[in-house]
Amino acid sequence: MKPWFLYIIQCRDKSLYTGITTDVKRRFHEHGHVPKKAARFLRGKGPLQLVFKKKIGARSLALRTEYRVKQLSRTNKQRLIQRKIKIKDI
């Protein structure tokens, strides 16, 4: 079973998108180059930059972690990206 990862993408307008996947490289490519597979939020907001990725483990834990990160303020997301806070601390 493949491990799940949490990732954060920054758009041209500095907005942040959080997602989970088992293959960050593939999913990042889809967001930027495969319109039908890109998240609606990211369409037309390129260039995109992968600013954070973290191995989480099981899918259920990744889903819970993604939800918690999406609830964070922009400031705390930036702190997470800068590694000033840890996933386990949120």
N, C-alpha and C positions, 0 to 999 in steps of 0.2 A: 504494500500500500504506500503510495506516494505521500510525502508530507505536504501540508498546506502552508502557504506563505501569506502574510499580510503585506500589502504594498501601498505606497502613496505616490501619486503622480502630481506634479505641479504643471499647470498650464501657462500659456503665454501671459495671461492676465493675472498670474500669481494665485489663482484659485487652486484648491487642493482636492483631489479625488482619492478616495480610499477604497480598496478592493481586496479580494482574496483569490488565490489560484494555486494550482500545483506546479505551474511552470511560469514564472514571472517573465522570463525573456519572451516566450511565445505570446503571453497575454499583453505585454507592453507593445509588441509588434502589431497585434490585432487592433489595439486601441488607436494606434497611429496610422495604420496602413490598410485595414480591412473594414471599410465603413459599415457593413452589415453586422460585424461582430464587435464594433466599438461601443462603449457605453455612450448613451445619448448625451450625457453631461459633457463628454469630451469632444464631441463632434464640432469641428470648426474652431477649436481652441488651441491648435498646435502653434508652434512646436511644443511637444510634451517632454517633460524631463522626469525620469524616475528618481525620486529623492529619498526613498526609504523602502527597505524590504527587511522582513524578519521571518525566520522560520518559526511556525507556530506548532505544527504537529497535526492533530486530528481535525477533521472538517468541522465538527461541532464546536471545538474550542476556537477555531479560526473564525467561525460565524459570530460567536459571542464577543471575541476580541474586536472584530470589525465593527460590530454595533457600538461597543464602548468607545472606540476611537472616533467613530462618526459623531458621537455625542460630545466630544471634546470641543472646547473653544479653539478658534484659529491659533491663539497664542500657545495653548498647550499642545496643539498639533505641531507647531513650529518647534517647541521644546522637545517633543518626541523625535522629530526629524534630526535635531541637533544632538540627540542622545543625552539631553539634560534630565529627562525623565525616562523611565523604563516602562515597557508594556505591563509588567507585573504591578506597577505602581498606579495604574489607572483603574 
